[in-house]
Amino acid sequence: MSDDSQADSPGDSSRPWLELAPDYERARTREDSLDRIVEWPAQRDLLGDVTGRSVLDLGCGNGGKLAELVRDGATASVGVDVSGNFLSDPPPGVEFIRGDLSELESVPGLAGRRFDRILVLQSFGYAKDPVRR
């Protein structure tokens, strides 16, 4: 998103995520969270070996999963999230960009880049137009 006022406009689909993000990230880190026990292990398994591969994580939340992938060997990886509530100390090889996945063509830093893996985990529901892409 290029303008913070867009996130605060009535009817904006990103508004629920902006309100839920901090609590979701906190709940996700609990040892008994569904994400930690079931969802992320299954998603991670589908990605396979990420060594030397670049990853684009659309709707990355705080970027914790992307940081884990980089620690597992991914390189030149980018996380995009509308909230902008990213990890304060990401590992080298991770770049975070505040942006709206509904408007990827206007997200700075993505133009002309290619990625080996693209993640869109539980983010379509917050897109302004989830079928546009």
Secondary structure as GFF3:
##gff-version 3
##sequence-region A 1 133
A	DSSP	alpha_helix	4	7	.	.	.	ID=ss1
A	DSSP	alpha_helix	15	28	.	.	.	ID=ss2
A	DSSP	alpha_helix	34	34	.	.	.	ID=ss3
A	DSSP	pi_helix	35	39	.	.	.	ID=ss4
A	DSSP	alpha_helix	40	47	.	.	.	ID=ss5
A	DSSP	beta_strand	55	58	.	.	.	ID=ss6
A	DSSP	alpha_helix	64	71	.	.	.	ID=ss7
A	DSSP	beta_strand	77	81	.	.	.	ID=ss8
A	DSSP	beta_strand	94	98	.	.	.	ID=ss9
A	DSSP	three_ten_helix	101	106	.	.	.	ID=ss10
A	DSSP	beta_strand	117	119	.	.	.	ID=ss11
A	DSSP	three_ten_helix	124	126	.	.	.	ID=ss12
###
